[in-house]
Amino acid sequence: MKQETGKNEAGKKEFVLTGKHVLAITVSAFAIIIGVNVFMAYSAITTFPGLETKNSYVASQQFNRLKAAQEGLGWDVGAKIEGETLILDIKDKAGDPVKVASIYAILGRATQVKDDQEPAFTQSSTGAYVANVGALDGGNWNLRLNATAENGVTFQQRIQIFLSES
């Protein structure tokens, strides 16, 4: 008995891979790859926290001078979060609390700006600066600190704070 093309012995039609099928598979694979790449690029651009400085060349020309001035202050800075309170402890070389002319900080995640906030610090009776930051999720947080000493020297530091899951 002669078998018809495209059918097996049971009479069921067999699948035949044609050029159209290969083209559809190839186009589908590239469409998925391109779609994922577009999504990842969009996500990277929309969650990027921004530039550290507008002109890195100009900033580099002043870096050593600013670093020496900041190190000349001799400040030891530590930060922690207790409950809903951010505690910023700034001590001088002698270990005494420092009084700053101004203080500005941004508390947020390293990878996106959705949770960023600018805490309003007040100096407590212990000399530490405190701010209410509300209830925060666990994980890594960055405090980008910019304080000005009473003599006008700018102090900048990024402090990592880890909160355990509660």
Secondary structure in CASP SS format (residue, H / E / C, confidence):
PFRMAT SS
TARGET T0000
AUTHOR 0000-0000-0000
METHOD secondary structure of the structure
MODEL  1
M C 1.00
K C 1.00
Q C 1.00
E C 1.00
T C 1.00
G C 1.00
K E 1.00
N C 1.00
E C 1.00
A C 1.00
G C 1.00
K C 1.00
K E 1.00
E C 1.00
F C 1.00
V C 1.00
L C 1.00
T C 1.00
G H 1.00
K H 1.00
H H 1.00
V H 1.00
L H 1.00
A H 1.00
I H 1.00
T H 1.00
V H 1.00
S H 1.00
A H 1.00
F H 1.00
A H 1.00
I H 1.00
I H 1.00
I H 1.00
G H 1.00
V H 1.00
N H 1.00
V H 1.00
F H 1.00
M H 1.00
A H 1.00
Y H 1.00
S H 1.00
A H 1.00
I H 1.00
T H 1.00
T H 1.00
F C 1.00
P C 1.00
G C 1.00
L C 1.00
E C 1.00
T C 1.00
K C 1.00
N C 1.00
S H 1.00
Y H 1.00
V H 1.00
A H 1.00
S H 1.00
Q H 1.00
Q H 1.00
F H 1.00
N H 1.00
R H 1.00
L H 1.00
K H 1.00
A H 1.00
A H 1.00
Q H 1.00
E H 1.00
G H 1.00
L H 1.00
G C 1.00
W C 1.00
D E 1.00
V E 1.00
G E 1.00
A E 1.00
K E 1.00
I E 1.00
E E 1.00
G C 1.00
E C 1.00
T E 1.00
L E 1.00
I E 1.00
L E 1.00
D E 1.00
I E 1.00
K E 1.00
D C 1.00
K C 1.00
A C 1.00
G C 1.00
D C 1.00
P E 1.00
V C 1.00
K C 1.00
V E 1.00
A E 1.00
S E 1.00
I E 1.00
Y E 1.00
A E 1.00
I E 1.00
L E 1.00
G E 1.00
R C 1.00
A C 1.00
T C 1.00
Q C 1.00
V C 1.00
K C 1.00
D C 1.00
D C 1.00
Q E 1.00
E C 1.00
P C 1.00
A C 1.00
F C 1.00
T E 1.00
Q E 1.00
S C 1.00
S C 1.00
T C 1.00
G C 1.00
A C 1.00
Y E 1.00
V E 1.00
A E 1.00
N E 1.00
V C 1.00
G C 1.00
A C 1.00
L C 1.00
D C 1.00
G C 1.00
G E 1.00
N E 1.00
W E 1.00
N E 1.00
L E 1.00
R E 1.00
L E 1.00
N E 1.00
A E 1.00
T E 1.00
A E 1.00
E C 1.00
N C 1.00
G C 1.00
V C 1.00
T E 1.00
F E 1.00
Q E 1.00
Q E 1.00
R E 1.00
I E 1.00
Q E 1.00
I E 1.00
F E 1.00
L E 1.00
S C 1.00
E C 1.00
S C 1.00
END
